[in-house]
């Protein structure tokens, strides 16, 4: 069993810590891919090193990361480059695709995240995966004004949740693992406490990412990226629809799964 963990940016995988830890305990193979790393080479290398340190703390080696010398898209570019990012990742994994995909959620927080969720569904369709795509939340602005947001909030409209129980030691290790992202300290100083406030009340939960959700607003009211003036939902929905339309069956040989 091989799981592809698909994120938009280096450090997004923090939201999947419990799933990564479980996959490691179960002896499963893992691949980590990113659709929109930083454009500037020095920052990209620094952020990648932080992600490698985070994964090393979970006993996942650097060979599990799928990286590209020239990424097809960069941070903030998924509206224009999502199809190119999809094709680059598909091309790298077509000959030996994963058995399942875990991805950042379709939640209206960051347009790069939502379009990465759409890429995950497009890849699952391309490879005819039987396992549903699972999505993990990071942040969303549901029901809040201006730049305010919730951390790791489960959206009721995304359907039933699946819980994963963590021991006290695992919660401690999860919370402490944020230390591996010093370049993003400003972001995590706000997001980290909001995420763990959500975990304190609802535990660690994920949801199935269903194709019919793509193209529908993640929640009622303005989305966080709309309120921040970063993108419009109709633009994101149009690109997401084009990704699903492009997810034709993979070429012969793509069904040769890794053991």
C-alpha positions as a LaTeX table, in Angstrom:
\begin{tabular}{lrrr}
\hline
Residue & $x$ (\AA) & $y$ (\AA) & $z$ (\AA) \\
\hline
Unk1 & 0.00 & 0.00 & 0.00 \\
Unk2 & 1.39 & 3.37 & $-1.06$ \\
Unk3 & $-0.11$ & 6.69 & $-0.03$ \\
Unk4 & 0.51 & 9.94 & $-1.87$ \\
Unk5 & 0.37 & 12.92 & 0.48 \\
Unk6 & $-0.41$ & 15.88 & $-1.76$ \\
Unk7 & 0.04 & 19.41 & $-0.46$ \\
Unk8 & 0.29 & 22.84 & $-2.00$ \\
Unk9 & 3.21 & 24.23 & 0.03 \\
Unk10 & 6.07 & 22.89 & 2.11 \\
Unk11 & 4.74 & 22.74 & 5.71 \\
Unk12 & 1.11 & 21.96 & 4.70 \\
Unk13 & 1.90 & 18.34 & 5.54 \\
Unk14 & 1.86 & 19.35 & 9.23 \\
Unk15 & $-1.91$ & 18.93 & 9.05 \\
Unk16 & $-1.46$ & 15.26 & 8.15 \\
Unk17 & 0.92 & 14.36 & 11.02 \\
Unk18 & $-1.39$ & 11.71 & 12.55 \\
Unk19 & $-1.98$ & 10.07 & 9.16 \\
Unk20 & 1.75 & 10.02 & 8.38 \\
Unk21 & 2.52 & 8.54 & 11.80 \\
Unk22 & $-0.10$ & 5.83 & 11.29 \\
Unk23 & 1.17 & 4.97 & 7.80 \\
Unk24 & 4.68 & 4.63 & 9.19 \\
Unk25 & 3.48 & 2.37 & 12.02 \\
Unk26 & 1.60 & 0.24 & 9.50 \\
Unk27 & 4.70 & $-0.14$ & 7.35 \\
Unk28 & 3.15 & 1.60 & 4.35 \\
Unk29 & 5.09 & 3.32 & 1.61 \\
Unk30 & 4.61 & 7.07 & 1.27 \\
Unk31 & 5.22 & 9.72 & $-1.37$ \\
Unk32 & 5.03 & 13.46 & $-0.67$ \\
Unk33 & 4.37 & 15.90 & $-3.50$ \\
Unk34 & 3.78 & 19.65 & $-3.59$ \\
Unk35 & 2.00 & 21.64 & $-6.26$ \\
Unk36 & 3.17 & 25.19 & $-5.46$ \\
Unk37 & 6.58 & 25.51 & $-3.74$ \\
Unk38 & 8.27 & 28.93 & $-3.38$ \\
Unk39 & 9.58 & 30.53 & $-6.56$ \\
Unk40 & 12.82 & 31.91 & $-5.11$ \\
Unk41 & 15.40 & 29.08 & $-5.15$ \\
Unk42 & 16.97 & 29.91 & $-1.79$ \\
Unk43 & 13.65 & 30.04 & 0.01 \\
Unk44 & 12.49 & 26.90 & $-1.80$ \\
Unk45 & 15.57 & 25.03 & $-0.58$ \\
Unk46 & 15.08 & 26.29 & 2.98 \\
Unk47 & 11.41 & 25.34 & 3.06 \\
Unk48 & 12.19 & 21.92 & 1.58 \\
Unk49 & 14.84 & 21.33 & 4.26 \\
Unk50 & 12.27 & 22.18 & 6.93 \\
Unk51 & 9.81 & 19.68 & 5.47 \\
Unk52 & 12.56 & 17.06 & 5.34 \\
Unk53 & 13.32 & 17.69 & 9.03 \\
Unk54 & 9.62 & 17.40 & 9.89 \\
Unk55 & 9.33 & 14.10 & 8.02 \\
Unk56 & 12.58 & 12.82 & 9.53 \\
Unk57 & 11.01 & 13.29 & 12.97 \\
Unk58 & 8.39 & 10.77 & 11.76 \\
Unk59 & 11.11 & 8.43 & 10.45 \\
Unk60 & 10.33 & 9.28 & 6.83 \\
Unk61 & 13.44 & 9.74 & 4.68 \\
Unk62 & 14.08 & 12.35 & 1.97 \\
Unk63 & 13.64 & 9.70 & $-0.73$ \\
Unk64 & 9.89 & 9.88 & $-0.06$ \\
Unk65 & 9.71 & 13.43 & $-1.41$ \\
Unk66 & 8.86 & 14.01 & $-5.05$ \\
Unk67 & 10.58 & 17.23 & $-6.10$ \\
Unk68 & 11.28 & 18.88 & $-9.43$ \\
Unk69 & 14.24 & 20.98 & $-10.49$ \\
Unk70 & 11.79 & 23.26 & $-12.28$ \\
Unk71 & 8.35 & 23.08 & $-10.62$ \\
Unk72 & 5.40 & 23.56 & $-12.95$ \\
Unk73 & 3.77 & 26.05 & $-10.56$ \\
Unk74 & 4.88 & 28.23 & $-7.69$ \\
Unk75 & 3.25 & 29.60 & $-4.56$ \\
Unk76 & 0.21 & 31.67 & $-5.53$ \\
Unk77 & 0.18 & 30.46 & $-9.15$ \\
Unk78 & $-2.26$ & 27.57 & $-9.05$ \\
Unk79 & $-5.04$ & 29.59 & $-10.70$ \\
Unk80 & $-2.87$ & 29.84 & $-13.81$ \\
Unk81 & $-0.72$ & 26.72 & $-13.50$ \\
Unk82 & $-2.86$ & 24.01 & $-11.86$ \\
Unk83 & $-3.11$ & 21.91 & $-15.01$ \\
Unk84 & 0.65 & 22.06 & $-15.51$ \\
Unk85 & 1.19 & 20.99 & $-11.88$ \\
Unk86 & $-1.24$ & 18.11 & $-12.34$ \\
Unk87 & 0.51 & 16.94 & $-15.50$ \\
Unk88 & 3.96 & 17.17 & $-13.91$ \\
Unk89 & 2.99 & 15.06 & $-10.89$ \\
Unk90 & 1.00 & 12.61 & $-13.02$ \\
Unk91 & 3.91 & 12.21 & $-15.39$ \\
Unk92 & 6.28 & 11.43 & $-12.54$ \\
Unk93 & 4.02 & 8.77 & $-10.98$ \\
Unk94 & 2.07 & 7.31 & $-13.91$ \\
Unk95 & 4.28 & 4.25 & $-14.23$ \\
Unk96 & 3.81 & 3.33 & $-10.57$ \\
Unk97 & 0.88 & 5.25 & $-9.11$ \\
Unk98 & $-0.08$ & 5.20 & $-5.44$ \\
Unk99 & $-2.97$ & 3.22 & $-4.03$ \\
Unk100 & $-4.57$ & 6.19 & $-2.34$ \\
Unk101 & $-4.23$ & 9.95 & $-1.92$ \\
Unk102 & $-4.39$ & 12.20 & 1.13 \\
Unk103 & $-4.64$ & 15.89 & 0.30 \\
Unk104 & $-5.19$ & 19.35 & 1.72 \\
Unk105 & $-8.89$ & 20.08 & 2.01 \\
Unk106 & $-11.33$ & 21.82 & $-0.30$ \\
Unk107 & $-12.21$ & 24.42 & 2.34 \\
Unk108 & $-12.01$ & 27.95 & 0.93 \\
Unk109 & $-8.97$ & 29.06 & 2.90 \\
Unk110 & $-6.28$ & 29.37 & 0.22 \\
Unk111 & $-6.90$ & 29.04 & $-3.51$ \\
Unk112 & $-3.68$ & 27.01 & $-3.88$ \\
Unk113 & $-5.03$ & 24.53 & $-1.32$ \\
Unk114 & $-8.43$ & 24.19 & $-2.98$ \\
Unk115 & $-6.88$ & 23.66 & $-6.39$ \\
Unk116 & $-4.47$ & 21.11 & $-4.94$ \\
Unk117 & $-7.52$ & 19.24 & $-3.63$ \\
Unk118 & $-8.87$ & 19.33 & $-7.19$ \\
Unk119 & $-5.52$ & 18.01 & $-8.49$ \\
Unk120 & $-5.81$ & 15.13 & $-6.00$ \\
Unk121 & $-9.23$ & 14.17 & $-7.37$ \\
Unk122 & $-8.00$ & 14.49 & $-10.93$ \\
Unk123 & $-5.06$ & 12.18 & $-10.17$ \\
Unk124 & $-7.36$ & 9.66 & $-8.47$ \\
Unk125 & $-9.58$ & 9.60 & $-11.54$ \\
Unk126 & $-6.62$ & 9.36 & $-13.91$ \\
Unk127 & $-5.27$ & 6.35 & $-12.04$ \\
Unk128 & $-8.73$ & 4.84 & $-11.40$ \\
Unk129 & $-8.01$ & 4.53 & $-7.69$ \\
Unk130 & $-10.58$ & 2.59 & $-5.71$ \\
Unk131 & $-9.67$ & 4.19 & $-2.38$ \\
Unk132 & $-11.40$ & 7.55 & $-1.82$ \\
Unk133 & $-9.28$ & 10.67 & $-1.51$ \\
Unk134 & $-9.05$ & 11.80 & 2.11 \\
Unk135 & $-8.76$ & 15.49 & 2.93 \\
Unk136 & $-7.26$ & 17.08 & 6.03 \\
Unk137 & $-8.24$ & 20.63 & 7.06 \\
Unk138 & $-5.79$ & 23.47 & 7.63 \\
Unk139 & $-7.76$ & 26.71 & 7.79 \\
Unk140 & $-11.02$ & 28.22 & 6.62 \\
Unk141 & $-12.86$ & 31.48 & 7.15 \\
Unk142 & $-16.34$ & 29.99 & 7.49 \\
Unk143 & $-18.65$ & 32.39 & 9.35 \\
Unk144 & $-15.92$ & 34.90 & 10.17 \\
Unk145 & $-15.29$ & 38.45 & 8.88 \\
Unk146 & $-12.26$ & 39.97 & 7.21 \\
Unk147 & $-8.96$ & 38.10 & 7.60 \\
Unk148 & $-10.08$ & 35.96 & 10.55 \\
Unk149 & $-10.01$ & 32.17 & 10.19 \\
Unk150 & $-10.50$ & 28.86 & 11.98 \\
Unk151 & $-7.74$ & 26.24 & 12.24 \\
Unk152 & $-8.41$ & 22.60 & 11.29 \\
Unk153 & $-12.16$ & 23.24 & 11.12 \\
Unk154 & $-14.34$ & 20.44 & 9.79 \\
Unk155 & $-16.91$ & 21.70 & 7.27 \\
Unk156 & $-20.29$ & 20.03 & 7.72 \\
Unk157 & $-21.00$ & 20.32 & 4.01 \\
Unk158 & $-18.09$ & 18.01 & 3.22 \\
Unk159 & $-19.85$ & 15.04 & 4.78 \\
Unk160 & $-19.08$ & 12.46 & 7.49 \\
Unk161 & $-15.78$ & 12.50 & 9.32 \\
Unk162 & $-13.29$ & 9.77 & 10.12 \\
Unk163 & $-11.56$ & 10.06 & 13.49 \\
Unk164 & $-8.07$ & 8.93 & 14.37 \\
Unk165 & $-7.27$ & 8.45 & 18.05 \\
Unk166 & $-3.92$ & 9.74 & 19.30 \\
Unk167 & $-2.24$ & 8.89 & 22.59 \\
Unk168 & $-1.11$ & 11.65 & 24.95 \\
Unk169 & 2.47 & 11.11 & 23.77 \\
Unk170 & 1.40 & 11.39 & 20.13 \\
Unk171 & $-0.47$ & 14.65 & 20.79 \\
Unk172 & 2.66 & 15.96 & 22.50 \\
Unk173 & 4.88 & 14.97 & 19.58 \\
Unk174 & 2.42 & 16.36 & 17.05 \\
Unk175 & 2.21 & 19.71 & 18.83 \\
Unk176 & 6.00 & 19.93 & 19.18 \\
Unk177 & 6.68 & 19.10 & 15.53 \\
Unk178 & 5.76 & 22.64 & 14.46 \\
Unk179 & 9.29 & 23.57 & 15.56 \\
Unk180 & 10.58 & 22.21 & 12.27 \\
Unk181 & 9.19 & 25.22 & 10.35 \\
Unk182 & 11.11 & 28.23 & 11.70 \\
Unk183 & 10.82 & 30.21 & 8.47 \\
Unk184 & 7.03 & 30.14 & 8.89 \\
Unk185 & 6.98 & 31.02 & 12.59 \\
Unk186 & 4.76 & 34.03 & 11.97 \\
Unk187 & 2.12 & 31.90 & 10.25 \\
Unk188 & 2.20 & 29.06 & 12.76 \\
Unk189 & 2.11 & 31.39 & 15.77 \\
Unk190 & $-1.51$ & 32.07 & 14.81 \\
Unk191 & $-2.55$ & 28.89 & 13.02 \\
Unk192 & $-1.04$ & 26.37 & 15.47 \\
Unk193 & $-3.14$ & 27.39 & 18.50 \\
Unk194 & $-6.30$ & 27.56 & 16.39 \\
Unk195 & $-5.70$ & 24.07 & 15.03 \\
Unk196 & $-5.12$ & 22.58 & 18.47 \\
Unk197 & $-8.17$ & 24.35 & 19.84 \\
Unk198 & $-10.19$ & 22.50 & 17.19 \\
Unk199 & $-8.46$ & 19.23 & 18.03 \\
Unk200 & $-9.20$ & 19.76 & 21.73 \\
Unk201 & $-12.92$ & 19.96 & 21.05 \\
Unk202 & $-13.31$ & 17.47 & 18.21 \\
Unk203 & $-10.20$ & 15.32 & 18.04 \\
Unk204 & $-8.28$ & 14.64 & 14.84 \\
Unk205 & $-10.68$ & 14.14 & 11.95 \\
Unk206 & $-10.53$ & 13.89 & 8.17 \\
Unk207 & $-13.21$ & 13.65 & 5.48 \\
Unk208 & $-13.62$ & 12.01 & 2.12 \\
Unk209 & $-13.08$ & 14.42 & $-0.76$ \\
Unk210 & $-15.89$ & 13.74 & $-3.19$ \\
Unk211 & $-15.85$ & 14.85 & $-6.83$ \\
Unk212 & $-19.30$ & 16.40 & $-6.51$ \\
Unk213 & $-17.94$ & 18.86 & $-3.93$ \\
Unk214 & $-15.54$ & 20.32 & $-6.47$ \\
Unk215 & $-17.21$ & 23.28 & $-8.13$ \\
Unk216 & $-19.45$ & 23.96 & $-5.12$ \\
Unk217 & $-18.61$ & 26.62 & $-2.57$ \\
Unk218 & $-16.88$ & 24.95 & 0.39 \\
Unk219 & $-19.20$ & 26.87 & 2.72 \\
Unk220 & $-21.80$ & 29.61 & 2.57 \\
Unk221 & $-20.71$ & 33.23 & 2.57 \\
Unk222 & $-17.47$ & 34.78 & 1.31 \\
Unk223 & $-14.43$ & 32.51 & 1.32 \\
Unk224 & $-11.25$ & 33.56 & 3.11 \\
Unk225 & $-9.28$ & 33.98 & $-0.10$ \\
Unk226 & $-12.12$ & 36.09 & $-1.54$ \\
Unk227 & $-12.15$ & 38.33 & 1.54 \\
Unk228 & $-8.39$ & 38.71 & 1.22 \\
Unk229 & $-8.71$ & 39.64 & $-2.45$ \\
Unk230 & $-6.57$ & 36.73 & $-3.60$ \\
Unk231 & $-9.01$ & 35.00 & $-5.96$ \\
Unk232 & $-12.69$ & 34.64 & $-6.82$ \\
Unk233 & $-14.50$ & 31.38 & $-6.28$ \\
Unk234 & $-15.81$ & 31.29 & $-9.85$ \\
Unk235 & $-12.21$ & 31.37 & $-11.09$ \\
Unk236 & $-11.17$ & 28.54 & $-8.76$ \\
Unk237 & $-14.25$ & 26.48 & $-9.70$ \\
Unk238 & $-13.54$ & 26.88 & $-13.41$ \\
Unk239 & $-9.94$ & 25.71 & $-13.05$ \\
Unk240 & $-11.04$ & 22.80 & $-10.84$ \\
Unk241 & $-13.55$ & 21.73 & $-13.49$ \\
Unk242 & $-10.84$ & 21.82 & $-16.16$ \\
Unk243 & $-8.64$ & 19.58 & $-14.00$ \\
Unk244 & $-11.34$ & 16.95 & $-13.65$ \\
Unk245 & $-12.03$ & 17.11 & $-17.37$ \\
Unk246 & $-8.33$ & 16.54 & $-18.06$ \\
Unk247 & $-8.04$ & 13.47 & $-15.83$ \\
Unk248 & $-8.22$ & 10.92 & $-18.59$ \\
Unk249 & $-7.08$ & 7.35 & $-17.87$ \\
Unk250 & $-3.32$ & 7.00 & $-17.58$ \\
Unk251 & $-1.24$ & 5.40 & $-20.27$ \\
Unk252 & $-0.60$ & 1.67 & $-20.37$ \\
Unk253 & 1.70 & 0.65 & $-17.56$ \\
Unk254 & 0.20 & 3.07 & $-15.04$ \\
Unk255 & $-1.52$ & 0.20 & $-13.32$ \\
Unk256 & 1.79 & $-1.40$ & $-12.31$ \\
Unk257 & 1.51 & $-0.63$ & $-8.61$ \\
Unk258 & 4.37 & $-0.62$ & $-6.19$ \\
Unk259 & 4.23 & $-3.46$ & $-3.69$ \\
\hline
\end{tabular}
